[in-house]
Amino acid sequence: MSIRVTLPAPPADVATCLKRSFPEIPDRSLTTGDVVRIVGRAKVLDRAKTACGERALAWIEAVRRDFAKP
């Protein structure tokens, strides 16, 4: 006898969010404005990826709680 368990889908945006790459750095001398924009985008990306990771961890914990053998 075979038992199949269908796990709930992970949060839809997690994979997309985690695949986002670091802001493009132009191949030229950077202005102060360039640096401020790059650092600002990197901070926003870091916070977004942290939030995505936390949602993924919460999903993993829920799956373990609901489906793991005691």
C-alpha beads as a LAMMPS data file, in Angstrom:
LAMMPS data file: protein, C-alpha beads

70 atoms
69 bonds

1 atom types
1 bond types

-500.0 500.0 xlo xhi
-500.0 500.0 ylo yhi
-500.0 500.0 zlo zhi

Masses

1 110.0

Atoms # bond

1 1 1 0.000 0.000 0.000
2 1 1 1.296 3.423 -0.926
3 1 1 0.289 6.620 0.804
4 1 1 0.692 9.935 -0.953
5 1 1 0.640 13.190 0.908
6 1 1 0.122 16.421 -0.934
7 1 1 1.984 19.217 0.770
8 1 1 0.657 22.745 0.696
9 1 1 2.303 25.025 -1.829
10 1 1 4.986 27.315 -0.467
11 1 1 4.264 31.049 -0.430
12 1 1 3.963 32.085 -4.069
13 1 1 6.402 34.969 -4.035
14 1 1 9.260 33.348 -2.104
15 1 1 11.108 31.802 -5.042
16 1 1 10.822 34.958 -7.128
17 1 1 11.886 37.146 -4.230
18 1 1 14.923 35.038 -3.355
19 1 1 16.108 35.016 -6.986
20 1 1 16.306 38.814 -7.153
21 1 1 19.884 39.895 -7.694
22 1 1 21.993 42.649 -6.246
23 1 1 21.518 46.040 -7.933
24 1 1 23.523 46.518 -11.110
25 1 1 26.709 48.485 -10.591
26 1 1 27.588 50.607 -13.623
27 1 1 31.025 50.077 -15.197
28 1 1 32.080 53.691 -14.848
29 1 1 33.119 56.153 -12.187
30 1 1 30.272 56.385 -9.730
31 1 1 28.783 59.604 -8.481
32 1 1 27.667 60.082 -4.908
33 1 1 24.090 59.763 -6.150
34 1 1 24.926 56.424 -7.816
35 1 1 26.387 55.071 -4.596
36 1 1 23.427 56.285 -2.535
37 1 1 20.977 54.635 -4.978
38 1 1 22.919 51.357 -5.097
39 1 1 23.234 51.141 -1.313
40 1 1 19.571 52.100 -0.885
41 1 1 18.425 49.418 -3.335
42 1 1 20.709 46.878 -1.670
43 1 1 19.165 47.653 1.740
44 1 1 15.638 47.312 0.350
45 1 1 16.616 44.029 -1.320
46 1 1 18.158 42.743 1.915
47 1 1 14.997 43.525 3.897
48 1 1 12.798 41.937 1.218
49 1 1 14.904 38.776 1.147
50 1 1 14.850 38.580 4.937
51 1 1 11.050 38.780 4.849
52 1 1 10.913 36.115 2.100
53 1 1 13.194 33.862 4.104
54 1 1 11.052 34.297 7.204
55 1 1 7.909 33.361 5.226
56 1 1 9.703 30.306 3.826
57 1 1 10.827 29.232 7.306
58 1 1 7.300 29.679 8.651
59 1 1 5.992 27.487 5.805
60 1 1 8.599 24.806 6.539
61 1 1 7.695 24.823 10.225
62 1 1 3.970 24.556 9.394
63 1 1 4.622 21.598 7.081
64 1 1 6.736 19.897 9.749
65 1 1 4.103 20.559 12.401
66 1 1 1.236 19.311 10.242
67 1 1 2.859 16.424 8.364
68 1 1 5.901 15.110 10.263
69 1 1 5.743 11.789 12.027
70 1 1 5.678 12.087 15.820

Bonds

1 1 1 2
2 1 2 3
3 1 3 4
4 1 4 5
5 1 5 6
6 1 6 7
7 1 7 8
8 1 8 9
9 1 9 10
10 1 10 11
11 1 11 12
12 1 12 13
13 1 13 14
14 1 14 15
15 1 15 16
16 1 16 17
17 1 17 18
18 1 18 19
19 1 19 20
20 1 20 21
21 1 21 22
22 1 22 23
23 1 23 24
24 1 24 25
25 1 25 26
26 1 26 27
27 1 27 28
28 1 28 29
29 1 29 30
30 1 30 31
31 1 31 32
32 1 32 33
33 1 33 34
34 1 34 35
35 1 35 36
36 1 36 37
37 1 37 38
38 1 38 39
39 1 39 40
40 1 40 41
41 1 41 42
42 1 42 43
43 1 43 44
44 1 44 45
45 1 45 46
46 1 46 47
47 1 47 48
48 1 48 49
49 1 49 50
50 1 50 51
51 1 51 52
52 1 52 53
53 1 53 54
54 1 54 55
55 1 55 56
56 1 56 57
57 1 57 58
58 1 58 59
59 1 59 60
60 1 60 61
61 1 61 62
62 1 62 63
63 1 63 64
64 1 64 65
65 1 65 66
66 1 66 67
67 1 67 68
68 1 68 69
69 1 69 70
